[in-house]
Structures are given as structure tokens and as C-alpha cells.
Amino acid sequence: MPYQTKFEMTVFEKMLSSSLTIENIEQTLAEKDHYALILEIDDEAERIILEFKNVLCRQYEEFHMERYIRMHQQGMIKLMNKASGYLAEQAAAELCPKAVAVYQAVIRAQESLLGYLETDLDRYFDRSLAVPDTYRCLSAEQLDKQALVISGKMKGKGVDPALQLIVLDFLREHCALDSCSYQELMYVKLMVSSLLRLLSVNGEKDWNKKLMLELLYLNFNKSSFFTYCRKQIAAAVDEQRELKSQRQKFAWYMKEIRKLQVKPNVGYNRMGRAGLVELLTGYINTERAYLTERSKGLAAEPVKSFSERADHFAFKLPLSLSVPELGLISQLFIDAKVFITEQGQIMTIMKFFAANVTTAGTTDMSAESLYKVRKKAEPKVCDAIEGILEEMLRVLREVYMMKGKR
């Protein structure tokens, strides 16, 4: 590499570790005018931004750029927290106003540098890092004010109080956090700006529906909103007077949800939870299977328990396998050492499946039934699993192995 990058934060680090410490800042200000010191701080921030722009023109490898930007992002956060710590000590240290102004200039400089990385170099910006305390507190104050505006607008437009509470509780919870990541803060800011824009328009007839669609677009997969959506679907299904109408209502919701546009790479909880559309389609599939099972022998009588079930629904992954097929394929994975189990722990695996998946034609199965059928497969079950494994091999060879040869 003809040009080697270097860490650009050393000047700020030296300042906060020597001349600008609580013990030394009074002496530094006696030797140098505080306006000149603030100008030096601003100039250094501008120099670093210019260096970042130059680095972009040097065509480094992606991994090198990611490491380079992440290192500087971490350094800026550390410096910003350090300067904020000095400000927090100002009362005990009895700092003069000039010293406070200098620390505030350091904080502003780090904010501008982080802002540049977040906007101009966003593809390398690490959103998993914790937001500096000062920036987080300022953002929380602003978001708290915006939440009051959103609250007033929702009340004025007659939004369901339960939906209002879900939105406002989420904003209050975030503002009360002691720490948060950039990912979390960016999502909340996106949500707030989207809701303010949405609620500033007049003439909409169904504001409940409008607000729900916006939250679905933003993949607001918080459990409270998922529960609210389930209740809306369940109530609509329970209103149907015929079994056929209930099936049609579930089918209509499935069609509409699958058509929804969702903002890419966005979500309240992207790491630990499925997307909201996936959660809702999983819920509908589960309830449709429940409807099929409960309706046996009921002629055209509707099933009347969906609203009650919506309160206690737990997402289960729907499988196309029958109970015997799931039992056999689980045992094959155990025999092939794909599932690592110790002696006597096979039932633990069966309990996991019973709690987290549904099989074809049934919504509820017991771990005991899976355990019993896992080694007692009939020929047709073996043939079905053999077909699945052959199809997996075909896809592996024709899709994934071919990619490696290209």
C-alpha cells in the first residue's frame, strides 16, 4: 500500500490527557487565550474531516476502511465521554466559564466528526457502538419534546388509545435508557420523524389503519405492537358468522400483509427477533391450522376463540412436516451428530420442537409423541424424508456448489 493510514485523534487525546485535564486547564488558559484554544480545536476537527475525505480517494480494501473508521469512531466516543466527564466535575473543581467553553468546544468537535462519519461514511459506521452519554442525553431531551407533539396529534386524530400507549411507551422507555447503541437511536429518530410527517397531514379517515401501516413499514417488531396487530386480526375473524368467512378473512389478511412494503434493513429489534411481517404471517398460518383442526365435525359453525388466543399467542415456526416426519428427521440429525446431545437429553430436543414449531395439520403436539415416533417410522414416512434429503442434495449441488465454481 503506497500510503499508510494513521490514527488522527492523537492531538485531541494529548489535549485531554495533559493540557486540558481538570488539574492543568487553569494553567493552560493563563498561558493561552481561550478563543485561540477553541479555534485550534475547531481547526483540528476540520483537518481530520479533510483527511477522511482524502482517505476515500485512496481505494483501500473494504475491510481496511471498516477497521480504520471503526477505530476513529471508538476514539471519538471515548474523547467525547472524557470531556463530558470533565464538565460533570466542574462544580467540584469550580471551573471558570472559559474552561467550560473549551470543554464544550471539544465535545462539539467530536459531535461534528461523528456526524460526518454517520452521514458521509455511513457504510463503514458501526451502529452497534454505544452512543456517547452527552449526545444520548441531548437526543433524549429532543425526542421527549417530539413525543409530546406526537401524543397531541394522535389524540387530536382519534387514534386508538391502546395504539397511542404502545407508541408513547416505546418513546418514553428509550428516553429513560442509561445507554443505547447508534442503531437503537437511529431507529427511534427515524420513527419519530416518520410519525411527525404522517400526522401533519389532514383529511385521513382511518388514522388507526394509517398509523399501523406506517409502523409495519418501519418493521416495528416490538412485542406489544405485534400483540396489538394480532388482536386486530383476531377480532375481525371472530366477527365472521360462518366458518367459510373466517377462512376467507384469514386468507385476506395473509394476502394484504404479504403485499406490504417494508423499509429495507430497518427494524426495532433486528438481531433477536423476526421481522413483523414474518411474525404476522407465522401467526396467521398457526391460527389457520388451529381453525382447520377445531372445525372438524362443526359443519359451518365458526370457531369463536381467536381474540382470547391472540393475547397469549407465542410465535411458532410452521413446518410442512408431519409429526412422524419431524420425529424421524430429528433422530437422523441426532445420529449424524448435527444435534449435539448428551445421554438422556434427547427429550430436551423434543421439548424444544414441541414448544417452537408447528407441524402439518396440527397446532399442538407433545414432546412425548415426538419421542415415541422418532424410531418407529413407517415406510411412507421414510420415503417422505428420503425425498426431502434428496431435494436438499439437489439444491446444494445445483445452486450452492455451482456458485463456488463460477
ABEGO torsion letter per residue (X at the ends): XABBBBBAAAAAAAAAABAABAAAAAAAAAABBAAAAAAAAAAAAAAAAAAAAAAAAAGBBAAAAAAAAAAAAAAAAAAAAAAAAAAAAAAAAGBBAAAAAAAAAAAAAAAAAAAAAAAAAAAABBAABBBBAAAAAAAAAAAAAAAAAAAAAAAAAGBBAAAAAAAAAAAAAAAABABBBAAAAAAAAAAAAAAAAAAABBGBABAAAAAAAAAAAAGBABAAAAAAAAAAAAAAAAABABAAAAAAAAAAAAAAAAABBBBBGBEABAAABBBAAAAAAAAAAAAAAAAAAAABGAEABBBBAAAAAAAABBBBBBBABBAAAAAAAAAAAAAAGABBBBBGAAAAAAAAAAAABBBBGBABBBAAAAAAAAAABBAAAAAAAAAAAAAAAAAAAAAAAAAAAX
